[in-house]
Amino acid sequence: MPINRVEELALKHLKKDDKIVVYCIGYSYKASTKVSIKLMEMRYKDVYDFKAGKSGWKRADLKLEGEIK
């Protein structure tokens, strides 16, 4: 979710009580932290910043669902 579209996309696709996991390409990128903070400021309640990125998520054999781009 691009930082400049967080409000628009969150309001369109997310509910306030959804569990939301935000990630970047990898550890050295900071956009996921900015998006997570913005979502929490918008009062989304269950927001997580997954630092290992999408590749780390896949390596952990976790399921991807509902990607918002």
TORNUTI-383423 format. One record per atom (N, C-alpha, C): x, y, z; atom name; residue in three letters; chain. Coordinates in steps of 0.001 Angstrom, whole numbers, plus 500000, padded with zeros to 6 digits. Example, Ala and Ser with C-alpha at 12.3 -4.5 7.8 and 13.67 -1.06 7.14 Angstrom:
2
    east   north      up  nulo  guvo  doke
  513190  494310  507800     N   ALA     A
  512300  495500  507800    CA   ALA     A
  513200  496700  507800     C   ALA     A
  512850  497750  507080     N   SER     A
  513670  498940  507140    CA   SER     A
  512900  500030  507870     C   SER     A
//
This chain:
69
    east   north      up  nulo  guvo  doke
  500862  498838  500000     N   MET     A
  500000  500000  500000    CA   MET     A
  500910  501227  500000     C   MET     A
  500934  501974  498938     N   PRO     A
  501788  503162  498882    CA   PRO     A
  501405  504172  499966     C   PRO     A
  502387  504748  500614     N   ILE     A
  502142  505680  501720    CA   ILE     A
  501234  506836  501298     C   ILE     A
  501357  507272  500053     N   ASN     A
  500555  508415  499600    CA   ASN     A
  499103  508023  499289     C   ASN     A
  498766  506729  499399     N   ARG     A
  497402  506278  499134    CA   ARG     A
  496797  505512  500316     C   ARG     A
  497448  505577  501470     N   VAL     A
  496991  504796  502625    CA   VAL     A
  495540  505114  502977     C   VAL     A
  495216  506364  503133     N   GLU     A
  493856  506718  503546    CA   GLU     A
  492830  506216  502538     C   GLU     A
  493051  506497  501278     N   GLU     A
  492123  506085  500222    CA   GLU     A
  491943  504559  500200     C   GLU     A
  493041  503822  500170     N   LEU     A
  492973  502371  500051    CA   LEU     A
  492465  501704  501328     C   LEU     A
  492870  502214  502472     N   ALA     A
  492411  501632  503739    CA   ALA     A
  490903  501775  503873     C   ALA     A
  490389  502960  503598     N   LEU     A
  488948  503184  503717    CA   LEU     A
  488167  502318  502737     C   LEU     A
  488749  502040  501590     N   LYS     A
  488084  501239  500560    CA   LYS     A
  488135  499735  500858     C   LYS     A
  489251  499244  501441     N   HIS     A
  489480  497804  501520    CA   HIS     A
  489519  497209  502934     C   HIS     A
  489681  498024  503965     N   LEU     A
  489911  497492  505309    CA   LEU     A
  488815  497897  506284     C   LEU     A
  488601  497034  507269     N   LYS     A
  487698  497352  508375    CA   LYS     A
  488554  497680  509595     C   LYS     A
  488045  498485  510476     N   LYS     A
  488805  498949  511637    CA   LYS     A
  489288  497816  512536     C   LYS     A
  488590  496675  512536     N   ASP     A
  488997  495575  513405    CA   ASP     A
  489702  494438  512659     C   ASP     A
  490044  494640  511376     N   ASP     A
  490812  493646  510619    CA   ASP     A
  492210  493487  511210     C   ASP     A
  492760  492285  511121     N   LYS     A
  494175  492093  511427    CA   LYS     A
  494935  492481  510160     C   LYS     A
  495832  493459  510284     N   ILE     A
  496538  494008  509124    CA   ILE     A
  498039  493822  509320     C   ILE     A
  498660  493135  508374     N   VAL     A
  500115  492944  508395    CA   VAL     A
  500686  493717  507216     C   VAL     A
  501588  494641  507506     N   VAL     A
  502199  495494  506496    CA   VAL     A
  503651  495070  506329     C   VAL     A
  504123  495006  505083     N   TYR     A
  505513  494620  504852    CA   TYR     A
  506089  495406  503682     C   TYR     A
  507412  495453  503622     N   CYS     A
  508150  496044  502504    CA   CYS     A
  508868  494925  501763     C   CYS     A
  509793  495322  500917     N   ILE     A
  510600  494351  500193    CA   ILE     A
  511507  493600  501159     C   ILE     A
  512054  494298  502141     N   GLY     A
  512956  493656  503085    CA   GLY     A
  513282  494556  504264     C   GLY     A
  514254  494106  505058     N   TYR     A
  514612  494776  506320    CA   TYR     A
  515015  496240  506177     C   TYR     A
  515694  496594  505105     N   SER     A
  516270  497939  505012    CA   SER     A
  515270  499003  504560     C   SER     A
  514067  498614  504233     N   TYR     A
  513069  499569  503766    CA   TYR     A
  512194  500028  504926     C   TYR     A
  511736  501274  504876     N   LYS     A
  511002  501878  505998    CA   LYS     A
  509538  502184  505691     C   LYS     A
  509093  501957  504470     N   ALA     A
  507724  502325  504096    CA   ALA     A
  506685  501577  504921     C   ALA     A
  506938  500316  505246     N   SER     A
  505943  499563  506012    CA   SER     A
  505723  500175  507396     C   SER     A
  506782  500700  507981     N   THR     A
  506648  501355  509289    CA   THR     A
  505792  502609  509164     C   THR     A
  506023  503392  508117     N   LYS     A
  505234  504612  507900    CA   LYS     A
  503766  504276  507650     C   LYS     A
  503516  503231  506855     N   VAL     A
  502137  502829  506584    CA   VAL     A
  501475  502318  507868     C   VAL     A
  502193  501531  508646     N   SER     A
  501644  501015  509906    CA   SER     A
  501262  502143  510852     C   SER     A
  502133  503118  510971     N   ILE     A
  501860  504273  511843    CA   ILE     A
  500630  505026  511351     C   ILE     A
  500541  505241  510044     N   LYS     A
  499397  505953  509480    CA   LYS     A
  498101  505194  509758     C   LYS     A
  498118  503866  509586     N   LEU     A
  496919  503071  509860    CA   LEU     A
  496516  503161  511327     C   LEU     A
  497488  503123  512223     N   MET     A
  497164  503246  513654    CA   MET     A
  496616  504635  513969     C   MET     A
  497156  505661  513317     N   GLU     A
  496621  507018  513504    CA   GLU     A
  495175  507099  513013     C   GLU     A
  494840  506274  512019     N   MET     A
  493480  506233  511482    CA   MET     A
  492579  505328  512334     C   MET     A
  493111  504837  513448     N   ARG     A
  492379  504033  514425    CA   ARG     A
  492110  502594  513995     C   ARG     A
  492959  502074  513104     N   TYR     A
  492915  500631  512851    CA   TYR     A
  493562  499987  514066     C   TYR     A
  492957  498915  514573     N   LYS     A
  493283  498418  515903    CA   LYS     A
  494329  497307  515943     C   LYS     A
  494468  496540  514874     N   ASP     A
  495280  495324  514910    CA   ASP     A
  496295  495364  513757     C   ASP     A
  497295  496240  513872     N   VAL     A
  498247  496512  512789    CA   VAL     A
  499635  496018  513185     C   VAL     A
  500275  495302  512261     N   TYR     A
  501614  494756  512496    CA   TYR     A
  502543  495135  511350     C   TYR     A
  503763  495502  511686     N   ASP     A
  504804  495822  510712    CA   ASP     A
  505749  494625  510642     C   ASP     A
  505643  493829  509579     N   PHE     A
  506449  492621  509428    CA   PHE     A
  507764  492988  508747     C   PHE     A
  508835  493068  509514     N   LYS     A
  510121  493589  509051    CA   LYS     A
  510838  492713  508031     C   LYS     A
  510550  491414  507983     N   ALA     A
  511271  490517  507072    CA   ALA     A
  510784  490617  505629     C   ALA     A
  509753  491388  505380     N   GLY     A
  509267  491598  504027    CA   GLY     A
  508489  490419  503472     C   GLY     A
  508031  490593  502234     N   LYS     A
  507228  489563  501583    CA   LYS     A
  508005  488253  501440     C   LYS     A
  509275  488343  501103     N   SER     A
  510061  487116  500940    CA   SER     A
  510207  486385  502281     C   SER     A
  510367  487113  503372     N   GLY     A
  510434  486499  504695    CA   GLY     A
  509122  485848  505076     C   GLY     A
  508021  486478  504698     N   TRP     A
  506697  485924  504958    CA   TRP     A
  506544  484579  504229     C   TRP     A
  506962  484573  502959     N   LYS     A
  506865  483338  502171    CA   LYS     A
  507808  482259  502716     C   LYS     A
  509034  482652  503115     N   ARG     A
  509980  481687  503684    CA   ARG     A
  509439  481052  504961     C   ARG     A
  508657  481822  505699     N   ALA     A
  508049  481303  506928    CA   ALA     A
  506816  480449  506617     C   ALA     A
  506526  480290  505317     N   ASP     A
  505409  479486  504837    CA   ASP     A
  504070  480003  505360     C   ASP     A
  503946  481341  505396     N   LEU     A
  502699  481970  505829    CA   LEU     A
  501852  482314  504606     C   LEU     A
  500568  482276  504770     N   LYS     A
  499628  482494  503677    CA   LYS     A
  499486  483983  503366     C   LYS     A
  499475  484319  502074     N   LEU     A
  499206  485677  501636    CA   LEU     A
  497723  485772  501267     C   LEU     A
  497064  486790  501786     N   GLU     A
  495685  487017  501384    CA   GLU     A
  495410  488498  501347     C   GLU     A
  494580  488893  500419     N   GLY     A
  494111  490250  500354    CA   GLY     A
  495174  491322  500179     C   GLY     A
  496142  491101  499309     N   GLU     A
  497157  492135  499091    CA   GLU     A
  496505  493369  498472     C   GLU     A
  496882  494531  498976     N   ILE     A
  496361  495796  498455    CA   ILE     A
  497526  496568  497856     C   ILE     A
  497393  496915  496591     N   LYS     A
  498474  497634  495893    CA   LYS     A
  497980  498941  495346     C   LYS     A
//
